[in-house]
Amino acid sequence: MAIIPLNQKFHTIENSVVTKERGSALVNAQKNIYTMQDIIDTAGGGLGGTQYVFVAADGTDVQNATELTAAYVTAQGMSPSATKRITIIAAPGNYNFSAEFVMSTQYIDLVSLDGNKSIVFNGSATIRVNANDVFVKGVDVLTKQFKIGNNLNLLKVENCKGGNNSFGGQNGVAVSGTFTNCIGGENSFGWLDSASGTFTNCIAGQASFGYAANASGIFTNCSSAEGDIFGYFGTASGTFNNCTAGTFSFANSGLASGVFTNCVGDLQSFGNGGPTSSLTGSLYYCRLIQGNFASVSGSGVTRLCIDGNNVINNQG
């Protein structure tokens, strides 16, 4: 691959035209011939700066994955730090990885060029985020698992999508980062462990949001069309604003001790699932699609809540 010196200038001419000076060996010795491909190679295939690397994604899906991997290696060599974050900006396209794309270095962020879910992992492998202080935006792994490490409290994920068991949906992963406009399948956002992070406009399937442990984070406009979410088997001790869930949610079989405002649940929700469940939290303007609210205990209160029979419930 020829690299063009920066002090060269160009005049273009049809490739078939002979440009050598006949009888002038001195001139020919001082002349270099370059093609448009050499210009592309010199520019490195895209833009770059002191704190960003650009992925053009103008090849096949396999080539795009190779380019993104190379960009990450480049970013690692740019001395990322808390005062010098490196952002990889990836153009929309399909990225076909045969092995996991692992984000293991702090302060290296990955964002889509258009801000949409346009970095599409269409191959057999997915993404795995192990580094704590990183920002990921616009990654869609389709039906695969969007993998994150345990208790990454500084992780920020925005406008990303995964399948079942995404965003802390594997055993031994507590979810404590910040998630905005993210979509997961079943068993997502803390399945067998706690969901203590900040979740805004997130959607998940069944058995999600601290399903078997503690939904202790801040949940705003989060929802599931299914049930068994928000601390189903455990505790719902967090702050819940405008959240919607199906049956057996909001600590169905455990302790509903958080603050719930404008939330909607279905049958046996809000600490009303059995002999070991209780409602000690505060419910304001909440609604049940079916059934009745549990009787409050301790410092629990309900204010202007409506049960499944359209009866206003005020307790405590």
C-alpha positions in Angstrom: 0.0 0.0 0.0 1.5 3.3 -1.1 1.2 6.3 1.3 1.1 9.7 -0.4 3.4 12.3 1.1 1.4 15.3 2.5 3.3 17.8 0.4 2.3 16.3 -3.0 -0.2 17.8 -5.4 -2.1 16.1 -8.2 -3.2 16.5 -11.8 -5.5 13.7 -13.0 -5.3 11.9 -16.3 -6.9 8.9 -17.8 -5.2 5.7 -16.6 -4.5 4.4 -20.1 -2.4 7.5 -21.0 1.4 6.9 -20.7 2.8 9.6 -18.5 6.5 8.7 -18.5 8.8 11.3 -20.1 10.5 9.7 -23.1 14.2 10.3 -23.0 14.1 11.9 -19.5 15.3 9.5 -16.9 15.9 12.3 -14.4 12.2 13.5 -14.5 10.9 9.9 -14.4 13.1 9.2 -11.3 11.4 12.1 -9.5 7.9 11.2 -10.4 5.6 8.9 -8.4 2.3 7.6 -9.8 -0.7 7.2 -7.5 -4.2 6.0 -7.9 -7.5 6.9 -6.2 -7.1 3.8 -4.1 -3.8 5.1 -2.8 -5.6 8.3 -1.8 -8.2 6.2 0.1 -5.5 4.2 1.8 -3.7 7.3 2.8 -6.8 8.8 4.4 -7.3 5.6 6.3 -10.8 4.9 4.9 -12.5 7.6 7.0 -12.3 10.4 9.4 -10.4 10.5 12.7 -9.4 12.9 15.4 -7.5 13.2 18.7 -10.6 11.8 20.6 -12.6 9.9 18.0 -12.4 7.2 15.5 -14.9 6.9 12.6 -16.1 3.6 11.2 -17.4 4.1 7.7 -19.1 0.7 7.4 -19.0 0.9 3.6 -18.0 -2.8 3.0 -19.7 -6.1 3.5 -21.1 -6.9 6.9 -18.1 -9.0 7.7 -15.8 -6.2 6.6 -17.7 -3.7 8.7 -17.2 -5.9 11.8 -13.5 -6.1 11.0 -13.4 -2.3 10.7 -15.1 -1.8 14.0 -12.7 -4.2 15.7 -9.8 -2.4 14.2 -11.3 1.0 15.4 -11.5 -0.3 18.9 -7.9 -1.4 18.9 -7.0 2.1 17.5 -9.0 3.7 20.3 -7.2 1.6 22.9 -3.9 2.9 21.6 -5.0 6.6 22.0 -4.5 6.6 25.8 -8.2 7.0 26.9 -8.7 8.4 30.3 -11.3 10.2 32.4 -10.2 13.5 30.9 -9.7 12.1 27.4 -12.6 9.9 26.4 -12.3 8.3 23.0 -15.5 7.9 21.0 -15.9 5.4 18.2 -18.6 6.7 15.8 -20.0 3.9 13.7 -22.0 4.5 10.5 -25.3 2.7 10.1 -25.0 -0.8 8.8 -24.8 -4.5 9.5 -21.8 -5.8 11.4 -21.3 -9.6 11.2 -19.2 -10.8 14.1 -18.2 -14.4 14.4 -16.8 -13.8 17.9 -18.0 -11.5 20.7 -17.2 -7.8 20.3 -15.8 -7.1 23.8 -15.6 -3.6 25.2 -13.0 -4.1 28.0 -11.3 -0.7 28.2 -12.8 2.2 30.2 -13.4 5.6 28.7 -13.9 4.2 25.1 -17.5 4.9 24.0 -19.4 3.4 21.0 -22.1 5.5 19.4 -24.1 5.2 16.2 -23.6 8.1 13.7 -27.3 8.8 13.5 -28.2 8.1 17.1 -30.6 5.3 16.1 -30.3 1.6 16.7 -28.3 1.4 13.5 -25.2 -0.6 14.5 -26.8 -3.9 13.8 -25.1 -7.1 14.9 -26.5 -9.5 12.3 -24.0 -12.3 12.7 -23.8 -15.1 15.2 -22.0 -13.2 17.9 -23.0 -10.3 20.1 -21.6 -7.5 22.2 -20.2 -7.9 25.7 -19.5 -4.8 27.8 -17.1 -5.5 30.6 -15.6 -2.0 31.2 -17.4 0.2 33.8 -17.1 3.8 32.6 -18.3 3.5 29.0 -21.2 4.8 27.0 -22.9 2.7 24.4 -25.6 4.1 22.1 -27.4 2.7 19.0 -26.5 -1.0 19.1 -29.0 -3.6 18.1 -28.1 -7.2 18.5 -31.4 -8.4 17.3 -32.6 -11.6 19.2 -29.2 -12.2 20.7 -28.2 -11.4 24.3 -26.8 -7.9 24.9 -24.2 -8.9 27.6 -23.0 -6.6 30.3 -20.7 -7.2 33.3 -21.6 -7.3 36.9 -22.4 -4.1 38.9 -21.1 -1.6 36.3 -22.4 1.5 38.1 -20.9 4.0 35.7 -22.1 2.2 32.5 -24.5 4.2 30.3 -26.5 2.5 27.6 -28.9 4.4 25.4 -31.2 3.4 22.6 -30.0 -0.2 22.4 -31.8 -3.4 21.9 -31.3 -7.1 22.8 -33.1 -10.4 23.0 -33.8 -12.5 26.0 -31.4 -12.3 29.0 -30.1 -8.9 27.9 -28.7 -6.1 30.1 -27.9 -8.2 33.1 -30.1 -11.1 32.3 -27.6 -13.8 33.2 -27.1 -15.3 36.7 -24.7 -13.3 38.9 -25.1 -9.9 37.3 -26.4 -7.0 39.3 -27.6 -4.1 37.1 -26.5 -0.7 38.5 -25.8 1.5 35.5 -28.0 3.9 33.5 -30.3 2.6 30.8 -32.3 4.9 28.6 -34.7 3.9 25.7 -33.5 0.3 25.8 -35.4 -2.8 24.8 -34.8 -6.3 26.1 -36.6 -9.6 25.9 -37.5 -12.0 28.7 -35.2 -12.1 31.8 -33.7 -8.7 31.1 -32.5 -5.8 33.3 -31.6 -8.0 36.3 -33.1 -11.4 36.2 -31.8 -13.3 39.2 -30.0 -10.4 40.7 -30.8 -6.8 41.7 -31.7 -3.9 39.4 -30.4 -0.9 41.3 -29.6 1.4 38.4 -31.6 4.1 36.7 -34.0 2.9 34.0 -35.9 5.4 31.7 -38.3 4.4 28.9 -37.1 0.8 29.0 -39.1 -2.2 27.8 -38.7 -5.8 28.8 -40.3 -9.2 28.6 -41.4 -11.5 31.4 -39.3 -12.0 34.5 -37.3 -8.7 34.3 -36.3 -5.7 36.3 -35.0 -7.5 39.4 -37.3 -10.4 39.0 -35.9 -12.7 41.7 -34.0 -10.2 43.8 -34.6 -6.5 44.4 -35.9 -3.8 42.1 -34.3 -1.0 44.1 -33.4 1.5 41.4 -35.2 4.4 39.8 -37.7 3.3 37.1 -39.4 5.9 34.9 -41.8 5.1 32.1 -40.7 1.4 32.1 -43.0 -1.3 31.0 -43.7 -4.9 30.1 -46.6 -6.4 28.3 -46.1 -9.5 30.4 -46.0 -10.1 34.1 -43.6 -11.2 36.9 -41.5 -8.1 36.8 -40.2 -5.4 39.2 -39.1 -7.7 42.0 -41.6 -10.5 41.5 -39.9 -13.0 43.9 -38.1 -10.4 45.9 -38.5 -6.7 46.9 -39.7 -3.7 45.0 -38.0 -1.0 47.1 -37.1 1.5 44.5 -38.8 4.5 43.0 -41.4 3.8 40.2 -42.9 6.5 38.1 -45.4 5.8 35.3 -44.5 2.2 35.1 -46.7 -0.5 33.6 -46.6 -4.3 34.2 -48.7 -7.4 33.8 -49.8 -9.9 36.5 -47.8 -10.8 39.6 -45.6 -7.7 39.4 -44.2 -5.0 41.8 -43.2 -7.6 44.4 -46.0 -10.1 43.9 -44.5 -12.6 46.4 -42.3 -10.2 48.4 -42.1 -6.8 49.9 -43.5 -3.8 48.1 -41.7 -1.1 50.1 -40.9 1.5 47.4 -42.6 4.6 46.2 -45.0 4.0 43.3 -46.6 6.9 41.4 -49.0 6.5 38.4 -48.1 2.9 38.1 -50.3 0.2 36.6 -50.3 -3.5 37.6 -52.5 -6.5 37.0 -53.7 -9.3 39.3 -51.8 -9.8 42.5 -49.5 -6.9 42.1 -48.0 -4.4 44.7 -47.2 -7.0 47.4 -50.4 -8.9 47.2 -49.3 -12.4 46.0 -49.4 -14.6 49.1 -48.7 -15.1 52.8 -45.1 -13.8 52.5 -45.9 -10.6 50.6 -46.7 -7.2 52.1 -47.3 -3.6 51.1 -45.3 -1.2 53.3 -44.5 1.3 50.6 -46.4 4.4 49.2 -48.8 4.2 46.3 -50.0 7.3 44.6 -52.6 7.3 41.8 -51.8 3.7 41.0 -54.2 1.3 39.3 -54.9 -2.4 39.2 -56.4 -4.0 36.0 -57.8 -6.9 38.0 -58.1 -7.6 41.7 -57.7 -5.7 44.9 -54.9 -3.9 46.6 -53.3 -5.5 49.6 -53.9 -4.1 53.0 -51.0 -1.8 53.9 -48.8 -2.5 56.9 -46.2 -0.5 58.8 -45.9 2.9 57.2 -47.6 1.9 54.0 -50.1 4.2 52.3 -52.3 4.3 49.2 -53.7 7.5 47.9 -56.3 7.9 45.1 -55.5 4.4 43.8 -58.1 2.5 41.7 -58.5 -1.3 42.0 -59.8 -3.8 39.4 -63.4 -3.0 40.4 -62.9 0.7 39.8 -63.1 1.4 43.5 -60.9 4.1 44.9 -58.4 2.9 47.5 -57.0 5.1 50.3 -55.2 3.5 53.1 -52.8 4.5 55.9 
